[in-house]
Amino acid sequence: MDFALLRTFLAVVEKGGFAAAALKLGTVQSNVTHRIVRLEEEFGQKLFTRGRGGAQLTPFGEIAHSKLDRLSKEIRYVESNLKDIANGSGHLRLGAMETTASARLPALLKTLREVCPDAQLSLTTGPTAQLTQAVWKRELDAAFIAGPADENRFKAIPAFEEELVVVSAKNLKDDAPVLVFGFGCHYRATTETWLRSIGRSDSDLLEMGTFDGIMGCVAAEMGRAVAPRNAVAKTLVGQNLDITPLPEPFGTSPTSLIMRHDYAPVRAAVALQKLLTRDQ
């Protein structure tokens, strides 16, 4: 298959229309239309229906997208490894929780850049469940997650041991909300388990989208939150707050770097593993 046709098809799906796909690809709309027609002729099936709502996948188009999207990921994976074999410039797509990214990774990634100056590095943040799924689907090469990893699917390298604390404004009311991330966050799950253990399962949970948002609301006396001490200290420097260790068995949470067992690590991934094991 012509890779240009593959990229065009995936761009139309991603952008929802031929004109938007042309902008993404840096070409004109007529080229996009021509390439999609060529693909449809090759398969003997329509891929899209076009209307006011943009380009919609046909039933056959849905099947084609599922298979061609996987093929595209495999091609990028092979390209990255070939570049790495040639000159060490393979792409390492990392994922991390927001708290890990802000408190733990700056110094680590700076050292990694010094060790592998030619490597391409990218970082995506999200909750543990989302990151785990992204690694499994090959959307990320590796990710820092909290809690235990599925050893049947992933190789896990111990990275950090986080002390979890409850942080709140001074003299905050006992019935104030607990500020949490969305579902899929390991720290949220730990928080809910802890609240049940102390008979506070009826506590109001106020869901927030970012760690900075949670800490800002804590500083504004809107509620309390459970978070790693290291991240709290870096985010709320100079704030006069109550910071109390979460009792065991909830007070410590391991962070691991996970990779698929069948992932062939680029040079930067190997170097990252060595940096983590060196610091154990």
N, C-alpha and C positions, 0 to 999 in steps of 0.2 A: 504493500500500500504506500502511496505517496504521503510522506509525513506532513506536507503542506495541507493536504486535504484533511488529514486527521486533526491537525491543529485548528483548522478553520471550523470543522464540525464542532469541536469542543468549545471553541470561542462563541459560536452561535448559541449553544446550549447555556453557557455560563452567562452571557449577556442578554439572552432572551430575544435577540433580533439580529437581522443581517447588518443594519447600519451600525449598531453598537459594536458588533463583532469586527467590522471593518476598522473602526477607530482603535480597538484594542490591538489589532494586527498591523496597524499602520498601512492600510491599503484602501482601495475604493470598494464601494458596495458591490459593483458589478463583478469584481474579482471573487468576492465571497459567494455571490449567487452562482457564478460559473463553477466554482469548486464544489459547491453542494450538489449542483446538477450532475457533475461528473461522478460524485459518490453515489447518487441515486441511480445513475445509469449502471454503475459497476455492480450495485446490489440488486437492481431491478425492483426496487421498492422506494416509496416516498419516505423521507426522513422527517419532514416538517410539514405542518399546515400553517399558512400565514394569514393573519387577520389583524384587526385593530389592536388586539392584545399582544402582538408580536409574533414570534415564531414558536409554535408549540410542537413538541415531539409527537409523532405518530406512534401507535403501538410498536411498530417495527423499529422506529427511532429510539424508543425507550430501551429496547433490547440492545440495539447497536451502541447506545451511549454507555450502558453498563459494561459492555465488553471492551469498547474502544477506550474508555476512561482507564480501565485496568491496564490496557496495553500502553497507553501514554505514560502511566506511572512506571511501568517496567522499563520503557525506553529511557526515561530520565534517570532511573536508577542505574542502568547500564552505562549511560553517558558519564554520570558522575564517577563511577568506579574506573572507567577507562581514563578519564582525566587525572584521577588520583594516581593510577599506575604510571601515567606518562610524566606527571610533574608535581604531584602532591596537591593539586588544586581542586580536589573533589569537594562536593557540596555536602556539608553536615547540617541537616535540618533538625534543630533541637526544639523541644517543648519543655515548659516548666510552669509550675504554679506561680502566681503573681508574687507571693511572699518569697519564694525561692529566688525568683528572678531579681527582685529588688535587693534582698539582703545577702544572698549567697553567691550569685553568679558574676557580678561585675569583676571582682578580683580574679575569679577562676577563668573567665573568658579572656581577660587581659593576658594572663599567663599562657593560655592556649593559643592566642594569637601570636605571642612571641615564639612559641614552639613550632607553630605551623603557619608562617606568615602568608603563604600562598593559598591557604584553604578558604573556601567560601563558607561563611557561617550565617545562619538565620535562626531567629528565636521566636517561637509562638507561645503565648501564655494561655492558660485555661485551667479548669478544675481537673482533678485526677482522672475521673471517669472519661472525660472528653479526650485528654491526652493519651490515655491508654488505648482508646479506640482508634485514635489517629495513628499511633505507632503500628497497631495491628493491621490497619488498612494501608500502610506504607505511605501515609501522608506526611509522617514524620519519621526520621531515622531513629531517634532516641528521645526520651523524655524523663524529666525528674518528676516523680510522683510520690505521694505520701501513702504510708501504709503498705501492707503486703502486696507483692506482685504475683500474678498467676505463673507459677514456674513451668507449667506445661506449654505456655505460649511465649514466655519472655525470659531472657537472661537478665538478672537484676544485680547491679553493682551497688553495694552500700555507699551512700554519699555523705549524708549528714544525719545527726540525731538532734531533733528539735525539742526544746522545752516549751510546752504549751502553757500559756498564762491567760488569766481573765483580766482584761483591762477595762477600766471605767473611770469616769470623772469622780472626784472626791464627793462622798455623801450622796451618791446616786441612789434613788429610791429602789427598793427591792423588787418592785413590780415593773421596773423599766424594761423595755424590749431587749431581746438579745439580737445583735446584728450578725447576719450570716451571709455566706455566699449562696448561690443557687444549688439545686440538687446535683449530685455528682462530685461535690467537694468533700474530701476526706475529713477536713477540719469541721465542717458542718455536721457530718455524721457523728464525729466524736463529741461535739457539743451536745447534740440531741441525746446521745447515750448517757452522757454525764448528767444532764438535766433530769432524765428519768431516774437515774440512780439516787438523786437527792430529793425525789418527789416533786420536781418542778417541771414535769412534762407539759403542763398547761401554760408555760411561759410563752409570751408573744414573740414570734420570730419575725424580724424585719429583714427581708431579703434585699441585698445590695449587689450591684454589678461588679464593683472593683474593690480592691483592698484599700486604696486611697480613700474611696468613698466611705468605707466602713470606719476607718480611722478618723476621718473628718467628722463623722457623726458621733463617734465616741468623744472626741474633743469638744464637740458642741453639746454634750450632756444629753444626747438622744437615746443612749443605751449602752450596753456593755458588749464585749466581743471576746471570743477565744481565738488566739493567734500565737504564732511562734514568738518567743521573747525577742529573738534576734531581729525579726522584722518590725516588731513594735518599737524597739529602741531606735531603729534607723528612721522610722516614719514620724514618730512623735517626740523628737528631740526637744528637751526643755519644757515639755508639758507637765503640769502638776497633776498626775493621775495615780489611781490605785492600780497596782500591778500585782496580782496574786497568782502563785503557781497553781495550776490545775492539779487536783489530787491524783495519785496513782489509783488505778492503772491507766488513767487518761493523760497523765502529765508529760509523757514522752511520746514522740512520734518519729519513726525512721523515715528518711527520704532516700529513695533509690533511683538510680539511673537505669531505665529499662530499654532493651532492644529486642527485636524478634530473634529467635534462635537462628533463623536462616539469613539474617542480615550480614552481608559482607562489609565490615566497617571500613570506611575510608580512613586515610591516615590521621585526620583530625579526631575521629572517633576513637581510634586506638590510643592517641595521645591523651585524650580526655579521661579514658579509663585509667591510664597510668597515673595521671595527676590525682585522681580520686583515691586510688589504692595507696599511693605514696603518702597521702595525708591521714591514712587510717591509724 
